[in-house]
Amino acid sequence: MVGPSIIFYLFFGIPYILVMYWLVKQDKKKRVLGMVVVTLIAVLGFMVSRIASKNAEQNYKQHQIDSRAIEQEETSK
């Protein structure tokens, strides 16, 4: 699973877009607050996504190693 799932879009993507649209619309004078919040959340989301992807990749590789070890144990019996 390489790309984001539908769960990500339903719980994080769509609400994020709606909240950011509302926030920027509220800040009619300068729009600085909206841009700062959007940038901070986007950077934080990117960092969390990278960490989660690395963990998922490591878990998948470990699962492959464990499966091979179990298969070798079963065939050697």
C-alpha atoms as an extended CHARMM CRD file, in Angstrom:
* protein
*
        77  EXT
         1         1  MET       CA              0.0000000000        0.0000000000        0.0000000000  PROA      1               0.0000000000
         2         2  VAL       CA              1.9000000000        2.9800000000       -1.2760000000  PROA      2               0.0000000000
         3         3  GLY       CA             -0.6510000000        5.7840000000       -1.4880000000  PROA      3               0.0000000000
         4         4  PRO       CA             -2.9350000000        7.2640000000        1.1380000000  PROA      4               0.0000000000
         5         5  SER       CA             -6.0760000000        5.3000000000        1.8630000000  PROA      5               0.0000000000
         6         6  ILE       CA             -9.6730000000        6.4540000000        1.6900000000  PROA      6               0.0000000000
         7         7  ILE       CA             -9.6950000000        6.5770000000        5.4990000000  PROA      7               0.0000000000
         8         8  PHE       CA             -6.9850000000        9.2380000000        5.4060000000  PROA      8               0.0000000000
         9         9  TYR       CA             -9.0180000000       11.3620000000        3.0150000000  PROA      9               0.0000000000
        10        10  LEU       CA            -12.2530000000       10.9470000000        4.9860000000  PROA      10              0.0000000000
        11        11  PHE       CA            -10.8350000000       11.7010000000        8.4330000000  PROA      11              0.0000000000
        12        12  PHE       CA             -7.9920000000       14.0820000000        7.6540000000  PROA      12              0.0000000000
        13        13  GLY       CA             -7.9240000000       15.3560000000        4.0720000000  PROA      13              0.0000000000
        14        14  ILE       CA            -11.4650000000       16.6110000000        3.5820000000  PROA      14              0.0000000000
        15        15  PRO       CA            -11.8610000000       18.1060000000        7.0950000000  PROA      15              0.0000000000
        16        16  TYR       CA             -8.4540000000       19.7920000000        6.7080000000  PROA      16              0.0000000000
        17        17  ILE       CA             -9.4850000000       21.4520000000        3.4570000000  PROA      17              0.0000000000
        18        18  LEU       CA            -12.8130000000       22.5970000000        4.9320000000  PROA      18              0.0000000000
        19        19  VAL       CA            -11.2460000000       24.0020000000        8.1190000000  PROA      19              0.0000000000
        20        20  MET       CA             -8.4880000000       25.7720000000        6.2000000000  PROA      20              0.0000000000
        21        21  TYR       CA            -11.0070000000       27.2920000000        3.7810000000  PROA      21              0.0000000000
        22        22  TRP       CA            -13.0850000000       28.5320000000        6.7130000000  PROA      22              0.0000000000
        23        23  LEU       CA            -10.0140000000       29.8460000000        8.5690000000  PROA      23              0.0000000000
        24        24  VAL       CA             -8.6350000000       31.7870000000        5.6120000000  PROA      24              0.0000000000
        25        25  LYS       CA            -12.1010000000       33.1850000000        4.8750000000  PROA      25              0.0000000000
        26        26  GLN       CA            -12.3650000000       34.4730000000        8.4760000000  PROA      26              0.0000000000
        27        27  ASP       CA             -9.0700000000       36.3440000000        8.1670000000  PROA      27              0.0000000000
        28        28  LYS       CA            -10.2150000000       38.8570000000        5.5290000000  PROA      28              0.0000000000
        29        29  LYS       CA             -7.7980000000       41.6400000000        6.4370000000  PROA      29              0.0000000000
        30        30  LYS       CA             -4.3540000000       40.0890000000        6.2560000000  PROA      30              0.0000000000
        31        31  ARG       CA             -4.7500000000       36.3730000000        5.5420000000  PROA      31              0.0000000000
        32        32  VAL       CA             -1.4830000000       35.8680000000        7.4010000000  PROA      32              0.0000000000
        33        33  LEU       CA             -2.9700000000       33.7340000000       10.1630000000  PROA      33              0.0000000000
        34        34  GLY       CA             -4.5280000000       31.3690000000        7.6480000000  PROA      34              0.0000000000
        35        35  MET       CA             -1.3090000000       31.0000000000        5.6930000000  PROA      35              0.0000000000
        36        36  VAL       CA              0.7360000000       30.3680000000        8.8470000000  PROA      36              0.0000000000
        37        37  VAL       CA             -1.6860000000       27.7280000000       10.1200000000  PROA      37              0.0000000000
        38        38  VAL       CA             -1.9680000000       26.0710000000        6.7050000000  PROA      38              0.0000000000
        39        39  THR       CA              1.8120000000       25.9250000000        6.3970000000  PROA      39              0.0000000000
        40        40  LEU       CA              2.3520000000       24.5480000000        9.9020000000  PROA      40              0.0000000000
        41        41  ILE       CA             -0.2840000000       21.8630000000        9.5170000000  PROA      41              0.0000000000
        42        42  ALA       CA              0.9670000000       20.8830000000        6.0660000000  PROA      42              0.0000000000
        43        43  VAL       CA              4.5600000000       20.5440000000        7.3270000000  PROA      43              0.0000000000
        44        44  LEU       CA              3.4290000000       18.5660000000       10.3640000000  PROA      44              0.0000000000
        45        45  GLY       CA              1.2540000000       16.3170000000        8.2010000000  PROA      45              0.0000000000
        46        46  PHE       CA              4.1380000000       15.6900000000        5.8240000000  PROA      46              0.0000000000
        47        47  MET       CA              6.4420000000       14.7580000000        8.7100000000  PROA      47              0.0000000000
        48        48  VAL       CA              3.8730000000       12.3830000000       10.2290000000  PROA      48              0.0000000000
        49        49  SER       CA              3.2470000000       10.8100000000        6.8330000000  PROA      49              0.0000000000
        50        50  ARG       CA              6.9730000000       10.2000000000        6.2810000000  PROA      50              0.0000000000
        51        51  ILE       CA              7.3820000000        8.6270000000        9.7230000000  PROA      51              0.0000000000
        52        52  ALA       CA              4.3310000000        6.4110000000        9.2390000000  PROA      52              0.0000000000
        53        53  SER       CA              5.5350000000        5.3250000000        5.8010000000  PROA      53              0.0000000000
        54        54  LYS       CA              8.9590000000        4.3980000000        7.1540000000  PROA      54              0.0000000000
        55        55  ASN       CA              7.3900000000        2.3970000000        9.9840000000  PROA      55              0.0000000000
        56        56  ALA       CA              5.0410000000        0.5970000000        7.6050000000  PROA      56              0.0000000000
        57        57  GLU       CA              7.8980000000       -0.2590000000        5.2680000000  PROA      57              0.0000000000
        58        58  GLN       CA             10.0220000000       -1.5900000000        8.1240000000  PROA      58              0.0000000000
        59        59  ASN       CA              7.0920000000       -3.6440000000        9.4530000000  PROA      59              0.0000000000
        60        60  TYR       CA              6.4890000000       -5.1070000000        5.9990000000  PROA      60              0.0000000000
        61        61  LYS       CA             10.1520000000       -6.0660000000        5.5710000000  PROA      61              0.0000000000
        62        62  GLN       CA             10.2210000000       -7.6500000000        9.0330000000  PROA      62              0.0000000000
        63        63  HSD       CA              7.0440000000       -9.5680000000        8.2340000000  PROA      63              0.0000000000
        64        64  GLN       CA              8.6810000000      -10.9620000000        5.0830000000  PROA      64              0.0000000000
        65        65  ILE       CA             11.7390000000      -12.0390000000        7.0630000000  PROA      65              0.0000000000
        66        66  ASP       CA              9.5960000000      -13.6810000000        9.7420000000  PROA      66              0.0000000000
        67        67  SER       CA              7.4590000000      -15.4660000000        7.1340000000  PROA      67              0.0000000000
        68        68  ARG       CA             10.5340000000      -16.8630000000        5.4040000000  PROA      68              0.0000000000
        69        69  ALA       CA             11.9450000000      -18.0890000000        8.7130000000  PROA      69              0.0000000000
        70        70  ILE       CA              8.6780000000      -19.8210000000        9.6120000000  PROA      70              0.0000000000
        71        71  GLU       CA              8.4860000000      -21.3720000000        6.1430000000  PROA      71              0.0000000000
        72        72  GLN       CA             12.0450000000      -22.6950000000        6.4220000000  PROA      72              0.0000000000
        73        73  GLU       CA             11.3000000000      -24.1600000000        9.8650000000  PROA      73              0.0000000000
        74        74  GLU       CA              8.2110000000      -25.9250000000        8.5350000000  PROA      74              0.0000000000
        75        75  THR       CA             10.0100000000      -27.3670000000        5.5060000000  PROA      75              0.0000000000
        76        76  SER       CA             12.9590000000      -28.6030000000        7.5630000000  PROA      76              0.0000000000
        77        77  LYS       CA             10.7290000000      -30.6990000000        9.8590000000  PROA      77              0.0000000000
